[in-house]
């Protein structure tokens, strides 16, 4: 199911810790298949809602922000919880390059 033309929902996160909490509370049950991390724009997840019928895209503006380590750690935590399992690859892209696209 394509999600490129789906309206992006703003998660409303104000910092990296809140981004993780919002993801776990509202979005952990979704089926995520694409994630884009950008150090200037945050994290955007694209996937399918829990009902398996509706495309969804969610933007976390602040999850990569924070003191050295807290932002990248939060972003890695969300990506792993969303099913992007290669933690070493995720950590390298998020903490060093601070931009990447992940796909399942």
PLY file of the C-alpha trace (Angstrom):
ply
format ascii 1.0
element vertex 104
property float x
property float y
property float z
element edge 103
property int vertex1
property int vertex2
end_header
0.00 0.00 0.00
1.68 3.25 -1.07
1.96 5.92 1.58
3.86 8.65 -0.24
0.68 10.63 -0.91
-0.79 10.18 2.59
-1.08 13.23 4.82
1.60 13.13 7.47
0.39 13.18 11.07
2.46 15.34 13.42
3.22 13.32 16.55
3.45 16.47 18.69
6.69 15.51 20.42
8.60 18.29 22.17
11.75 16.31 22.98
13.32 12.94 22.35
11.94 11.31 25.51
8.40 12.41 24.73
8.80 11.08 21.16
9.51 7.58 22.51
6.54 7.77 24.89
4.19 8.94 22.12
5.41 6.20 19.78
4.89 3.47 22.40
1.46 4.80 23.41
-0.05 5.55 20.00
1.92 3.97 17.19
3.73 0.81 18.33
1.00 -1.49 16.98
1.28 -0.17 13.42
3.07 -2.07 10.67
5.98 0.17 9.67
7.91 -0.47 6.49
9.79 2.77 5.76
11.55 5.31 7.97
13.40 8.48 7.06
15.73 10.17 9.54
17.00 13.65 8.88
18.98 15.66 11.39
17.15 18.83 10.41
13.66 17.35 9.99
13.41 14.51 12.52
11.94 11.07 11.89
9.10 10.16 9.53
7.62 6.66 9.66
5.42 5.25 6.90
3.34 2.13 7.15
-0.09 0.62 7.59
-2.45 1.16 10.50
-3.19 -1.71 12.86
-6.37 -2.55 10.92
-4.17 -3.38 7.91
-6.27 -1.22 5.61
-5.23 2.39 6.11
-1.89 3.89 5.08
-0.29 6.07 7.74
2.66 8.43 8.01
3.81 9.99 11.28
6.42 12.71 11.78
8.42 13.04 15.00
10.00 16.49 14.87
12.08 16.28 18.04
13.12 12.67 18.43
16.62 13.15 17.02
17.15 16.35 19.02
18.67 16.51 22.45
21.93 16.36 24.26
24.65 14.27 22.69
23.26 10.77 22.75
19.70 11.32 24.00
18.26 12.22 20.60
19.99 9.47 18.63
19.22 6.94 21.36
15.51 7.86 21.26
15.46 7.63 17.47
17.17 4.23 17.56
14.71 3.06 20.21
11.72 4.05 18.05
13.20 2.43 14.93
13.94 -0.85 16.74
10.44 -0.86 18.30
9.02 -0.23 14.81
10.72 -3.39 13.59
13.86 -2.04 11.94
16.07 -4.61 13.63
19.68 -3.98 12.67
20.64 -1.95 15.75
24.31 -1.49 14.79
23.40 -0.16 11.35
20.68 2.07 12.82
23.04 3.42 15.46
25.72 4.23 12.88
23.30 6.07 10.64
21.49 7.92 13.41
24.37 8.83 15.72
27.12 9.51 13.17
25.47 10.51 9.91
22.18 11.65 11.46
20.34 10.94 8.23
19.21 7.73 6.58
16.33 5.85 5.00
15.38 2.42 6.34
13.09 -0.02 4.54
11.77 -3.48 5.26
0 1
1 2
2 3
3 4
4 5
5 6
6 7
7 8
8 9
9 10
10 11
11 12
12 13
13 14
14 15
15 16
16 17
17 18
18 19
19 20
20 21
21 22
22 23
23 24
24 25
25 26
26 27
27 28
28 29
29 30
30 31
31 32
32 33
33 34
34 35
35 36
36 37
37 38
38 39
39 40
40 41
41 42
42 43
43 44
44 45
45 46
46 47
47 48
48 49
49 50
50 51
51 52
52 53
53 54
54 55
55 56
56 57
57 58
58 59
59 60
60 61
61 62
62 63
63 64
64 65
65 66
66 67
67 68
68 69
69 70
70 71
71 72
72 73
73 74
74 75
75 76
76 77
77 78
78 79
79 80
80 81
81 82
82 83
83 84
84 85
85 86
86 87
87 88
88 89
89 90
90 91
91 92
92 93
93 94
94 95
95 96
96 97
97 98
98 99
99 100
100 101
101 102
102 103
